Amino acid sequence: MLKLPSRLRMDNVPQEWAKLEGALRAESAQVGNAAGRSVSLDASGLNDFDSAALSLLLSALRLCGQDGWQLTLHQAPRELRELARVYGLEQLFWSDAAAPAQAA
């Protein structure tokens, strides 16, 4: 399982993405050779973040999805999940998220 850093803000996300992208590619290569096709990210240590964290997570989701891998986010802070909900992205990261109400 890959771990997210403790801080993901606008000023450090490009550097953190460069690290995570390489790790995801390596992990995906291992996963591709295994029975499962899921890559896990541990977000338990993430405690200082802004909306740039969602950008990084969307990039990770896109990278994994290119080859049919599933990205699973574990132990995300409540505030990150709330931020994703505000941006309408919660369902992309958490399968138990309620579907948004449809406009009539």
C-alpha positions in Angstrom: 0.0 0.0 0.0 1.3 3.4 -1.0 1.1 6.3 1.6 0.2 9.8 0.9 2.4 12.5 2.5 1.2 14.5 5.5 0.9 17.7 3.5 -0.7 18.2 0.0 -1.0 21.9 -0.8 -0.8 23.9 -4.0 2.9 24.6 -3.5 4.0 21.0 -3.0 1.6 19.0 -5.1 3.7 19.1 -8.3 6.7 17.6 -6.5 4.5 15.1 -4.6 2.8 14.0 -7.8 6.1 13.3 -9.5 6.9 11.0 -6.6 3.5 9.4 -6.5 3.3 8.9 -10.2 6.5 6.8 -10.2 5.3 4.8 -7.2 1.9 4.2 -8.8 3.5 3.0 -12.1 5.8 0.6 -10.1 2.9 -0.6 -8.0 0.7 -1.0 -11.0 3.3 -3.1 -12.7 3.3 -5.4 -9.7 -0.5 -5.4 -9.4 -0.7 -6.2 -13.2 1.3 -9.3 -12.6 -0.9 -10.3 -9.6 -4.5 -11.6 -9.4 -6.0 -8.3 -8.2 -6.0 -5.1 -10.2 -6.3 -2.6 -7.4 -3.8 -0.1 -6.1 -4.3 1.2 -2.6 -3.4 4.6 -1.2 -3.2 5.1 2.6 -4.3 8.7 3.5 -4.1 8.3 7.2 -1.1 10.6 7.6 -2.6 13.4 5.5 -3.4 16.3 7.8 -2.5 19.5 5.9 -4.2 19.9 2.5 -6.2 22.1 0.2 -8.1 21.4 -3.0 -4.8 20.7 -4.7 -4.9 17.3 -2.9 -8.0 16.5 -4.9 -6.2 17.3 -8.1 -3.4 14.9 -7.2 -6.0 12.2 -6.4 -7.8 12.8 -9.7 -4.5 12.4 -11.5 -3.8 9.2 -9.6 -7.3 7.9 -10.4 -6.8 8.8 -14.1 -3.4 7.1 -14.3 -4.7 3.9 -12.7 -7.8 3.9 -14.8 -5.8 4.1 -18.1 -4.9 0.4 -17.8 -8.0 -0.7 -15.9 -6.6 -0.6 -12.4 -8.9 0.5 -9.5 -7.6 3.0 -7.1 -8.7 2.5 -3.5 -8.2 5.3 -0.9 -7.9 4.2 2.7 -8.3 6.1 6.0 -8.8 9.5 4.4 -9.4 12.4 6.8 -13.1 13.3 7.2 -12.2 16.8 6.0 -10.8 15.4 2.7 -14.0 13.5 2.1 -16.0 16.6 2.8 -13.9 18.6 0.4 -14.5 16.0 -2.3 -18.2 16.1 -1.6 -18.3 19.9 -2.0 -16.6 19.5 -5.4 -18.9 16.7 -6.4 -16.1 14.1 -6.5 -16.9 12.0 -3.5 -18.3 9.1 -5.5 -15.1 8.8 -7.5 -13.2 7.9 -4.4 -15.7 6.3 -2.1 -18.2 3.7 -3.3 -20.4 4.2 -0.2 -21.0 7.9 -1.1 -24.6 8.9 -1.7 -25.5 9.6 -5.3 -26.2 13.3 -6.0 -29.8 14.3 -6.3 -31.0 14.7 -9.9 -32.5 18.0 -11.0 -36.1 17.8 -12.0 
